[in-house]
Amino acid sequence: MKTLSDDSPSLDTLVEELRLGEQTWATLSLSARRDLLTTLSEALQRHAGEWVEVACAIKRLDPGSQLAGEEWISGPYALLGGIGALSATLAALDAGRSPLDGYPLSPAPGGRVAARVLPHNVFDRLLLNGYTAHVWSEPGRTADGLRKAAGLGQRTPEKTGGVGLVLGAGNIFSIAPLDTLYELFAHNRVVLLKLNPITDPMLPVLSKVFAGFIDLGLVRIVTGGVEFGSAAVAHRGIDHVHITGSVTSHDAIVFGPGEEGRARQARGEVLLDKPITSELGGVSPTIVVPGKWSKRDLSYQAEHIATQKLHNNGYNCIASQVLVVSSDWPQKEDFLKALRKAFAEAAPRPAYYPGSGERCAAAVKDHPGIARQFAGGARVLLEEIPAGDDIAFRQEYFAPVLAVTGLPGQGRDFLERATAFANERLSGTLGANVVAHPRTMRGLGADFTRFIADLRYGTVAVNAWTGVGYLTARATWGAFPGHTLQDAQSGIGIVHNGLLLGGTERTVVSGPFRPFPRSALTGRFTLSPRPPWFVTHRTAAATGRLLTAFAGRPSWARLPGIFASALRG
């Protein structure tokens, strides 16, 4: 276990150990690497309960409450999915096949190719019935080209990429481990993982989980503050940096902190002497396409959008921040009434992330007269913000603050305005959510397809939260391509991507507009009940624990318990 106590190895020693580990990594066959993933999965299954206990302690949650379900699903469950996807990719390559073999490929708008990565097997079809995920290529790519390129660094495992520094996130505890695996397998880099100080208590359990990689010198996990992070970034033995965090942190690494750093950024004068990739969050929209909804539709989708904001108390890089509705929608006021109710009734939780209260207070101060406060001011709803320039459109609050803005029009007219607003007025391109009645989508036809294609976001989710894209191990995760060091927005590069695809642009997720059994009324019947990641799900903790056990060892015998628990929620 590597820490930064007085008797811990120095940064020089850690990097030297990883340099030796890189030599070992170069000699490991695909089969041996797959064995390491199996060892990782088994260790994670043994220590999943400890992981969730520590995560709940950090976030000051009762491990027995429904909110602990978030830690099961966004923690061990997500990581187990990533491990399984990478293992299957290595098995395909070892057998001389493309990891994409067997995945349906189809044309996507704009000369793109779409690979359907969800559902992947019969278990997906049952557990996530009604959900799909497609990875879209960049324009101009061919299906044959995607197949031949799939595998990235594992196509030539002997060609290693040096030592990578991963600066871990402090909000979702599977992020840093998944980023570590992506460095190892997509880029063939051994990893120095520096935990975010918020997650320092996770060090013991992560050291147990990654023991197989640590013992071979492939991974080192450390704690430390800004000073250590800065020293690691600048170390001559570090070949690459990956950060999940804020664009402010990214810019300080690339250009230096403070006014001098901002001046360098304006001049394009880069201080960092090595490449960097990043996932930086942003201002994520949820676009509600006007249609004719039932009273239950209004209530369910209000819970859905409350989840998009209040999951993990809003401390998510893809937490919805701007709700875009049609000012001409006859049901707009009814929907906002349902949203206020969902905001008010969501389970209370501590504000564990530093500065949350101050950011909520700033949102209220910046929007006098239109800010509604809930839970004693711990949650803020900013209603009827004009669609002109506003701080809520430019600055990620990273707190339980949701802004609502209206755009005129219905049908195609509204879609065009919403596309321009999301693409041009909001900072960041990580994820966009769309809520639309299936009847409305069918009526819009090609206009709706064009609308999805025109949204410039790394993940677009239709009747699902973009968090489903995060949980889909074979999907890509990251900003829309094209950002630069001077204007990083939501970041540069992708992660997850368990198929190790090259030349990708985005992931498009789709889910059911209504849960089982009311889904039949939309003409798109699905078996999925209210999702266990909803903040209103009453059995989320039990369901999350069962899903995690299933992800580690899929079995038909485990399915009835999962379904029963999910339906009780």
N, C-alpha and C positions, 0 to 999 in steps of 0.2 A: 504494500500500500504506500503510494507516494503522497506525501503532504509537504507543507512548507514549514514544518516545525524545525527547530534548530538542528536536529540530527538528520534531516532529510537531505537527499542528494541535491547538489547545486544544479542550476539550470544547465551549466556546461556538462555536468555528469549525465543529466537526463537526456540531453541531445546526443551525447556520445553513445549512451545505451541504445537509443533509437537508431543511430547509424549502424550499429552492429545488428540490431534487429532487422534493419532493411536488407542486410545481406541474407539473413535467414528467410525473410519473406520472399526474396527472389528465387530461393531454392524450393519453395513449397509447391507441390503439384496442385491442380484444381481439386483433386480428391482430398488432399491433406487440408486444403483451405475449407472445404466443405465440412470436414471433420471438426475443424475449429468452430464453425458455425453451429454444428450440432452440440458441441460442448457448451457454447454460449447459451443456446436455447435451454438446455437442461439446467444450467446454473440459474438462469433467469426464472424458470419455473419454480425452482427450489426457493428462491429469495423474493418472489413476487409479493408475498404478503408483507415482508419486511420493507420492501420498496414503498408500498402504499402507506404503511404506517409512518415511515419517515416523511413521505410527501405530505400526508395529512398534518403532521406535526409542523412542518414548515409553513403550511397554509392555514394553520390553526383551525382545522376541520375535525369534527368528530368522525373517527374511522367507521363508526356504525351508521352515520347519516347517509341519506341518499346522495349527498354531494361527493362522498368518497368514490362514487361511480366514475366521476370524471378522472380521478387519479388512476383507477384500474384501466379505463379505456384509452386515455391519452398517454398512459405510461407503459406498463408491461405488455398490454394487448397490442399497442401500436408497434412496439419494438419486436415482439414475436412475429408479427406479420412481416416486418421488414427482413428479419432473419430468414423466414421461410421462403420469401420471394428470391432473395439472393442465393439461397441454397439450390433452389430449382434452376436458376440461371446457370450456376456452375455445373450442375448435373447435365444440362443440355449441351453446354460447351464441351464438357468432358466426353460426351458421346458423339461429338462432331456435328451437332445440330445447332441451329440458331435459337437463341432464347425466345424468339418470336414465333417459332414454328407452333402451329395449332391455335394461334390467336387470330380471330377474324380481323381482316383488314378491309377497309372500304374507302372510297373517295370522300374527302371533306371539302368544304367550300374553299375557293381560292387556290386550287391546284395543290391541296394538301392531302395527306393520307392519314386516316384515323385508325388506330389500333384499339380494339375493345379489350380493356384489361379488367373490367368488372361487368358481369360476373365472370370469374375465372374457372370455377368448377361447380359441381352440383351443390356443395355446401354453401357457396356464395349465393346460388339461386334460391336457397331456402332461407338462410339467415339474413340476407339483404335483398329479399324479393322486391322487385320494382326499382332497384337502384342499378344504374349503369355508370361506367366511367370509360371515356375514350381519350387516349393520348393523341393529339394532333401533331403532325410533323410540321416543319417549316415549309413554306410554299416551294414547290419545285422538286421536292423529294419523291422518290418512287417507293412502292412497296418492296421491290426487290432490294433497293438500296438500304432501306431500314433493316431488313432481315440480315443482310450481310454485315452491317455495322454493329448490330446489337452485341453487347458484351464489353464494350469499351476496354478498360485496362486488363480485363481477364482474358482477352483474346491473345495477349502476349504477357503472361504473368511474370516472366523473367525480367521484363523491362520495368523496373521500379521507378517511382517518381520522387524519391527523396523523403524528407520529413515534413509533415504538414502540422500546422498549429490550428487547432479548433478552439475557438472562443465560444464557450457554451452559453445557451440561453438560460434565463432565470425564471421562466414561466411554465413551460410544458416540459416535463422531465424526461421524455423520450427524445427530445430534439437533439441534445448533445450526443447520446449514444448512436442515434441514426446518422448524424453528420459524421461521426467517427467511422462508422461502417462504410459510408459512401466514399470517404477519402481512401480507405483501405482497398475497396473493391472497384470503384469506378476509376480511380486515379493511381492505384498501386502505391499509395503513400502510407508509410507508418505514421503514427499520430501521437502528438502531445496534446492532450485534452485538458484545457484549463476551465474549471467549472466557474460559473457565475457565483459570486459570493452568497447570493440567496440560496443556492443549492449546495453549499459546502457540506451540510449534514448528509447529503447523498453519497459522499465519497466512500464510506465503508461498504455500502451495499453495491455500488458500481464496481468497486475493486473486486468484490466476490464474483460478480456477474462476468466481468471481463478477465478473470484470472488466467484463462487459457492464453489470451493474447498478451497479457502482461508478462507471464512467465517466459514467453519467447522473445520479449523485447519489442513487440509490435505496437504496444500502446503504453503510454504513461499518463496517469490521471493526477492532476495537481489542483490545489486550491491557491488562492492568492488574490490580491487586489489589483488596482490599476498599475501600480509600479511593476509588479511581476509581469503582468500582461504586456506592458510596454517593452520590458526587457526581452520577453520571448519573441515579440513581433520583430524586434531589431536584431535578434541573434543571428549570427552569420550561418549557423547550422540549420536554420529554419528555411525551407524552400518555398513554402506556400502558406497563406493565411486564409482561414474561413471563419466568418463571424455570423452569428445570428443575434440580432439586436436592433438598435436604432440607427437611423441614417446619421445621426450626430456622432455616435461612436465610430461608425465606419469612416466618416470624413476626418475625424481626429486621428485615426490610424494612418490614413492615406496622406493627409496634408499637414497634420499637427494640430494641437488644440488651440482654442482661443482665437483672438482677433488675428494673430499672425497666421494661424492655420486657414482662417477664412480668406485672408488676403492671398495666400498661396493658391487656394482653391480657385479664386477668381482669375488668377493668372495661369492656372493649369500647371502649377509647379508641384509635382508629386515628390514627397519625401520617401515613401515606401519603396524599397529596392527589390520587391518580390511580388509575384501576382497575388491577387486577393479575389475570393468569391464571397458572396454575402446573401443573406435573406433578412430583409430589413423592415418588414411590415408596411404600413401605410394607412391611408384612409379608405377603407373598404365600403363599397355601396351595397345596399339591397334595393333592387328595383322592383316595385310592385306594379305589374301590368294590369290595368283596369279591366274588370270583367264583372259578371254577375255571380256573386258568392252567396252561399247560405249563411245563416247565423253561426252554425258550427264551423264552417270554413273560416269565417272571420276570427273566431276564438282560437282555432287550431293554429292558423298562420300567425296570429299575434303571439302565441306561445313559441312558435318557431323563430320568429324574429327576436323575441326576448332572449331566447337561447343563443342566437347568433351574437348578441351583445353581452349577455350576463354569464355565459359559460366561463368558468375560471375568473369570475368577477370582472370580465372585460379585459383581462391581461393576456390577450391573444393577439398575435400579429395579424390574424384575419378576423378579429372581432368586427362585426358590422358597425360602422360609425355614422353613415349617412343613409337614411331611409328616403328613397325617392318615390313619391306617389303622384298620381295625376290629380291636379287641382280641379279637373272636370269630372272626376269619378264620383258618381252619385253616392257610393258607399264609403267615401273617404272618412267622413266623420264617425261612422259606425266602426270602421276599422281602427281609427285612432283611439276611440273609447275602449275597444278590446285590448289594444296595446297598453294603454295606461293601466288597465286591470292586471294584465300579465306582469308588468313592471312592478306593480305594488305587491302582488301576491307571491312573487318568486321568493324562494327560501333565502333568508338573510345569511350573510357570511362575512367574515372579517376581511378588511382591506389589507392584505399581507404585503402587497407590492409597494415599495417605497414611493412616496409622493402622490399616491392615489387621491387622498383627501384634498390635497392642494390643487390637483388638476380638476377635480370636480368643482371645487370652489371657484377656480378660474373660469370654468365654462359658464357657471351661473353669473359671475361678474361680467363676462364678455357678452352676455345675452340677456340684459335686463328686460323683464316683462314677459319673456317667452319661455323661461326655464322652469320646468316643473321638477320638484325634488321629491324623492321617495326614500324610504328607509332612513329617515332622519338626515337627509342630504347626502347619503352614501351613493345614491343613484340619481342620474339627471337625464331628463328628457327635454330636448330643445325643440319645441314645436314651431312649425311655420316659419322656418328660416328662409328669407328670400333667396332665390337661386343665384344672386350676384355673389361677389367675392365675400368670403367669410372665413374666419380662422378655423372653424370646424371642417372646412373643405381642404385646408392646407396643412393642418397640424394633427398628427395622430395623438389622441388623448391618452391612450393606454390606461383606461379607467372606464368605469361603468357610465359612460356618457353616450347617448344616441341622439343625433340630430335628425330632424324631419324637414324635408323641403318638397315643395310642389312644383310640378311643371305642367303647363297646359297641354291639352290634347288627349286623344284616345287613339287606339289602333295604331296604324303605322306612323302616324304623326307623333304620337307619344314616344314610340320606340326610337325614332330618329332623334328627338330631343334628349331622351335619356342617354342614348349612346354618346352624343356630343358632350353632354354634361359630365358623364363618368370619365370619358377619355381625356377631356380637356380641362376640367375644373378641379378634379380631385387629385391629390398627391398619392403616388404609389400605384402599382399595377399587380399586386400579389393575388388578390381574389375579388370576384364580384358575384353577388347572389342575385338570382332572378326568381320571383314568385309569380306564377301565372296559372290560371285555370286551364286544364287540358282542352276544354271547349274553346277557350280563347286562342290557345296555341294553334289548334286545328283551323280556326277561322282565319288566322293571320298567315298560315301556310309558309310560303317561301320568305315572306317578310320577317317572320320570327327567326327562321334559320339564319337569314342575313344579319339580323340583330345580334345573335350570339356570336357569329363570326366577326362582327365589327368591334366587339368589346375587346380592348387590348389589355387583357389580364392573364396571368399565368394559370389561374384556375377559374373557370366559370361554372357555377352550380345552378341548375334549374330545379326549383322545388326541392332543393337540398341545400344544406349549409356547405360552404367550401371546406369546412372541417372534415367532411367525408372524403374529400380529395387528399387531405393530409393522412387520413387513416388508411387509404388505399395504397398498399405498399408498391404495387406495380405502376402506379401513376407517377407523373413528374410533379415536383413541388418547387416553386420559385417564382420570381417575377417574370413578367412578359419580357422577351429578349429585346436587347437594344440599348440598355442603360449604360452609362459611362462612369468612369471614376469621378468626374466633376459633377455629374448629376445621377447619382446611383438610385434614387427613388426607392423601389422595393428590393433592389439588389441586383447582383450579377451572377448568373449561373443557376443550376438547379441541384436538388438533392433527392433523396428517396429513390425513385426510378429503379425499382428492383429488377427490371428487365435489362438495365444498363443500355438504354436506347440512346442513340446520337441523333442530332438534327431535329430535336423536338421544339415545339413552340408553346403548347399549352395542354391542359387537361380540361375536358368538359364532363361534368358530373350531372346526372339526372336522377331525381327521386320522385316518389308518389306525392301528389298534391294532398291526398287525404289518406289517413291510416286505415288499416283493416278494422272493421269490415266495410266502412263507408266508401272505400276506394272504388267499389263496384259502381257507384253512382256516377263516376266520371267517365266510364267506358274504358278505364285502365285498371282492372282489378289487380291488387297485390295483396300478399299475405303479411306485409310488414305492419306491426302495430306502431304506436307512438315510439319514436327512437329512444334508446336508453341514454343518449347524450343530451336529451332535452332536460332543461333545468326543472321541469315539472314532473319528471319521471319518478314515481314513488319507489320503485325497486331498482334504481340505477346501480346501487352498490352491489347488490346480489347478482344482478344481470351482468355487470362488468366483471365480477369475479369468475362467473361461469364462462363468459366469453373468453377470458384470458386462459382459463384451463383448456378450453377447446382449441384456441390458437396454438397452444403448445403441443397438444396431442389430439388432433381432430378425430372424432369418433361419432358414429351414428347414435351410440348410446347416450352421448352427452346432449343431443339436440332437444329431447322432450323437456329437460329441466330448463334449458335456455328459453324455449318458447313459453313455458308456463310462467317463468319469472318475468319475461318481457311483457306478456299480456296483463299480468297483475299491475304493471306500472302505469 
